[in-house]
Amino acid sequence: MRILLARHGETPWNAEGRYQGQEDIPLSPVGEKQARLLGERLRDVRIDKAVSSPLTRAYHTAQYALGELRAPMLTTEMGFMEIAHGSWEGLLASEIAERDPDLLRAWREAPDTVLMPGGGESIKQVFRRAWEALEWSVEGLGGDDTLLVVAHDAVNRVLLCHVLGIPLSKLWTFRQAPTTLNLLEGDDLAHLEVVRLNDCSHHTAFFGEAVHRAL
């Protein structure tokens, strides 16, 4: 079983450094180009099933990634939605630094200890729903089948932490660029290996900048 775990393309809020969380922000023109390039890269790759977050930026990225002929196979799972940032959603990182400096510092230094303010989530809650969505998504897949999942930064990170066997406190020790690809392989979910991590070579040079400024 193979799992292609991708992130959505860039949005205007990503470019601004604005926390978007579960706000339904569309792709920017740059994000659309990134998604089209992902589609070109995956054009000849066998994909047997495709699932995305229902948020527009992930769903449209998945459509571009699949191409017109394969797009009808796409379904959505609520569990793959981005972390709910609560009252941080719509704010710039600089604004959060002024209003909530201690919590922002904790988010950057010990993310596993943070519950997002104003009705938001913790990354432990995100992991539980995202892993459950992944379990549903792989049902019925054979040993040689490939699943495409298009989700979000925090969702990808918590799933990858689990597969890599590292604590959620290490959430920020690797990157997830826009439309990045992670390849996981294994006989089942309990025996996955990370074959590729943060592979964005379809739009970024080897030493190119691929850093997001906000989730």
N, C-alpha and C positions, 0 to 999 in steps of 0.2 A: 504494500500500500504506500502510495506517495501523497503527500499533502504539500501543495504550493500555497504558502501563507503570504499574502500580499497586503500592503497598506494602500490606502487611497492616495490619489494624487493631491497636489497642493491646492489649497483654497486661499481666497483673499485673506482670511483670518490667520492662516498659517504664515503667510508672507508678512503680515503686520505684527506677528508675535502675540496674537490675541487668543485666549483660551476659549475653545469652542465646545468641547464636551459633546453633549447631546443636542446642541443647537444644529439645525439642519442647514448647514452652509454648503453651497454648491462648489464645484471645482472652479478654479480660476482658468483663464486661457493657458497658463503654464501647466496647470494640473491636467487639463484635457490633453495637451501635447504629451505629457508624461504617460498618461493612460493609453494613448494611441501607440506610443513607442513600446509600452508593455505588450499591447496586442500584437504588434509586429513580431516581438520576440517570442510570443507564445503561439504564433500562427500555426506552426507545424508540430506543436506539442500536444500529445493526446491528453484530453481532459474528459473524464467520464461523468463528473458531477461538479456543480459550481454553486457556492453559497456565499452570500454577502450580508453585511449589516444592512438594515433597511434605510439607513441614512443616505441621502442623495449622493454625497461625495464618494461613498464606498460602492453604492449600487451602480452608479454610472461608470466608475473605474472598472468594475467587474464586467459591465457590458462592453466597454472598449477592449478589455483584455480578452474576452471571448470572441469578439468579432460578430458580425451580423448573423452568420449562419448558426453559430453556437449560442447566441444570446438567449434564445428561448429556454434553455436548460436552467437558467439562473433562478434560484429561489433565495429567500431571505430568512435570517434567524435573528430574533430580538437579542439573543444572548451575545451576539457579536457587536452590539452597539458600543460606542465609546463610553468611557467612564463619565458618569454624571458629575460635573464639576460644581454643581450647586450654584451658590452666589458668585463664584468666580467666572462663570460663563459670560462671555462678551467683554471681559476686561483684559487689558494689556498686562503683561508681566510686571511692568513698571508701576501700574496702578495697584496691583495686588501687593507689591513690595511696600507701598505706602500704607495700605489699609490693614494688611495681614502679614507683617514681616516675619513673625515667629513661625506661623503656619507654613508660609512659603519656604522658609529655611528648612523646616522639617520635611516638606514635600521633596525638596532637592537632596537632602542628606539622609533621611530615614523614611522613605515613602510608604513603607509598610506600617507606619504608626499613625498615618493621617486618615481622618474621615473628612471628606470634603464638606465645607460649611454650607448651611442653607439647604439641607436636604440632599446633599451629594452622597457619593459612594466612597468606599475604601477599595484599594486594589485587591484585597482579599475577596470582597464581594464580586468584583469584576471577574476574578479568576474563577470563582464557583460557577457563575452563569456562563462564562465563555467556554469553560471546559465541558460543561453539560451540553452546550450547543455543538461543540466539536464531536462529542459522543453521538449525538443525534445525526450529525452530518456524515459520519463515516459508516453508519448502518447500511448494510447491503453491499458495501464495496468489496471487491475481490482483491486478491493479493497483488495483481498487476494493475489495479485501477489507480487513477489519479484524481484527487479532489482539489479544486481551487477554492480557497477561502480568501475573500477580500474584506478586511476589517480595518482596525485603527491602531494608532501607536500604542496606547496603554494595553489594549486587548492583545496585540501581538506580543508585547513584552511579557505579560504575565504567563501566556501560554509557553513562550520560549524559555522563561525562567524554569517552569515546571519540567519541561522536556530536558533541559540542560542540567537539572538537579541543583540549581542555585537558588538561594533564598530571595524572596521578593524585595528584600532590602537592597539587592544588587540590580534593581530595575534599570538604573541609568548607566550600567557598565557596558552597554552596546547600543548601537544606533538602529533606528528604523526610518529610513529615508522615504520620501513620497514614492509610491508605486514600487517600493522595494520588494524583492522576492526572497522568501526563506523556503528552503526545501527540506522536508522531513520525510524520512523513510523508515518503515518497520513492518513487522508482521501484524501488529495491532497497536493501539494507543499506548499500551504499557511498555512497548519495546521500540519506541521511536528514537531515531538518531537525527541530529541536525547535520545535514549534508552541505547546505549553503545558508549563510547568515547575512542579511542586509545586502543582498546582491542587487545593485541598482545600475549595473553597467550599461543598461539600455539607454540611460540618459545622463550618466555622470561619469567623468573620466576617473581613472584609477585613484588618483590623488585629489579628486574634485571635492568640493564642499557639498555635504549632504546633511546638514544639521537643521533640525526643526527648532523653532523658537518658542513654540507652545504646543500643547497637545491639541 
